[in-house]
Amino acid sequence: MGADASGSPHAWMRQSRTSLGRHFDPVTCRMLDALIEDSFLHAALDTEQHDRAVTAEAVARITTPRSVQGR
Protein backbone atom coordinates (compact mmCIF):
# COMPACT_ATOMS: atom_id res chain seq x y z
CA MET A 1 0.00 0.00 0.00
CA GLY A 2 1.21 3.50 -0.70
CA ALA A 3 2.10 6.04 1.95
CA ASP A 4 2.42 9.81 2.12
CA ALA A 5 5.65 11.65 2.96
CA SER A 6 5.07 10.93 6.66
CA GLY A 7 4.81 7.21 5.88
CA SER A 8 1.15 7.00 6.90
CA PRO A 9 -0.93 4.71 4.67
CA HIS A 10 -4.05 6.24 6.24
CA ALA A 11 -3.10 9.71 4.98
CA TRP A 12 -2.40 8.26 1.54
CA MET A 13 -5.80 6.54 1.47
CA ARG A 14 -7.50 9.74 2.62
CA GLN A 15 -5.79 11.69 -0.17
CA SER A 16 -6.80 9.06 -2.73
CA ARG A 17 -10.43 9.13 -1.60
CA THR A 18 -10.43 12.93 -1.54
CA SER A 19 -9.31 12.93 -5.17
CA LEU A 20 -11.95 10.36 -6.11
CA GLY A 21 -14.49 12.36 -4.09
CA ARG A 22 -14.32 15.15 -6.64
CA HIS A 23 -16.23 12.85 -8.96
CA PHE A 24 -17.98 10.19 -6.83
CA ASP A 25 -19.92 9.77 -3.58
CA PRO A 26 -18.06 8.40 -0.49
CA VAL A 27 -19.25 4.79 -0.88
CA THR A 28 -18.23 4.68 -4.53
CA CYS A 29 -14.87 6.23 -3.57
CA ARG A 30 -14.20 3.37 -1.14
CA MET A 31 -15.11 0.81 -3.81
CA LEU A 32 -12.90 2.40 -6.45
CA ASP A 33 -10.04 2.85 -3.97
CA ALA A 34 -10.21 -0.87 -3.11
CA LEU A 35 -10.30 -1.78 -6.81
CA ILE A 36 -7.23 0.37 -7.49
CA GLU A 37 -5.27 -1.12 -4.58
CA ASP A 38 -6.25 -4.67 -5.52
CA SER A 39 -5.32 -4.07 -9.16
CA PHE A 40 -1.77 -3.19 -8.13
CA LEU A 41 -1.52 -6.33 -6.01
CA HIS A 42 -2.77 -8.53 -8.81
CA ALA A 43 -0.47 -6.89 -11.35
CA ALA A 44 2.50 -7.54 -9.08
CA LEU A 45 1.63 -11.10 -8.05
CA ASP A 46 -0.49 -12.68 -10.79
CA THR A 47 1.24 -15.06 -13.18
CA GLU A 48 -1.29 -14.44 -15.97
CA GLN A 49 -1.49 -11.24 -17.99
CA HIS A 50 -4.35 -8.96 -16.95
CA ASP A 51 -7.03 -7.99 -19.44
CA ARG A 52 -7.60 -4.23 -19.17
CA ALA A 53 -11.16 -4.74 -20.37
CA VAL A 54 -11.92 -6.53 -17.09
CA THR A 55 -10.81 -3.47 -15.12
CA ALA A 56 -12.82 -1.17 -17.37
CA GLU A 57 -15.89 -3.36 -16.84
CA ALA A 58 -15.38 -3.31 -13.06
CA VAL A 59 -15.18 0.50 -13.04
CA ALA A 60 -18.29 0.72 -15.23
CA ARG A 61 -20.22 -1.60 -12.92
CA ILE A 62 -19.22 0.37 -9.84
CA THR A 63 -19.86 3.82 -11.31
CA THR A 64 -22.95 3.26 -13.49
CA PRO A 65 -26.28 3.74 -11.67
CA ARG A 66 -28.34 0.56 -11.36
CA SER A 67 -31.21 2.13 -13.27
CA VAL A 68 -28.90 2.53 -16.28
CA GLN A 69 -27.53 -1.01 -15.86
CA GLY A 70 -31.06 -2.44 -16.06
CA ARG A 71 -31.19 -3.78 -12.51
C-alpha positions in Angstrom: 0.0 0.0 0.0 1.2 3.5 -0.7 2.1 6.0 1.9 2.4 9.8 2.1 5.6 11.7 3.0 5.1 10.9 6.7 4.8 7.2 5.9 1.1 7.0 6.9 -0.9 4.7 4.7 -4.1 6.2 6.2 -3.1 9.7 5.0 -2.4 8.3 1.5 -5.8 6.5 1.5 -7.5 9.7 2.6 -5.8 11.7 -0.2 -6.8 9.1 -2.7 -10.4 9.1 -1.6 -10.4 12.9 -1.5 -9.3 12.9 -5.2 -12.0 10.4 -6.1 -14.5 12.4 -4.1 -14.3 15.2 -6.6 -16.2 12.8 -9.0 -18.0 10.2 -6.8 -19.9 9.8 -3.6 -18.1 8.4 -0.5 -19.3 4.8 -0.9 -18.2 4.7 -4.5 -14.9 6.2 -3.6 -14.2 3.4 -1.1 -15.1 0.8 -3.8 -12.9 2.4 -6.4 -10.0 2.8 -4.0 -10.2 -0.9 -3.1 -10.3 -1.8 -6.8 -7.2 0.4 -7.5 -5.3 -1.1 -4.6 -6.3 -4.7 -5.5 -5.3 -4.1 -9.2 -1.8 -3.2 -8.1 -1.5 -6.3 -6.0 -2.8 -8.5 -8.8 -0.5 -6.9 -11.3 2.5 -7.5 -9.1 1.6 -11.1 -8.0 -0.5 -12.7 -10.8 1.2 -15.1 -13.2 -1.3 -14.4 -16.0 -1.5 -11.2 -18.0 -4.3 -9.0 -17.0 -7.0 -8.0 -19.4 -7.6 -4.2 -19.2 -11.2 -4.7 -20.4 -11.9 -6.5 -17.1 -10.8 -3.5 -15.1 -12.8 -1.2 -17.4 -15.9 -3.4 -16.8 -15.4 -3.3 -13.1 -15.2 0.5 -13.0 -18.3 0.7 -15.2 -20.2 -1.6 -12.9 -19.2 0.4 -9.8 -19.9 3.8 -11.3 -22.9 3.3 -13.5 -26.3 3.7 -11.7 -28.3 0.6 -11.4 -31.2 2.1 -13.3 -28.9 2.5 -16.3 -27.5 -1.0 -15.9 -31.1 -2.4 -16.1 -31.2 -3.8 -12.5 
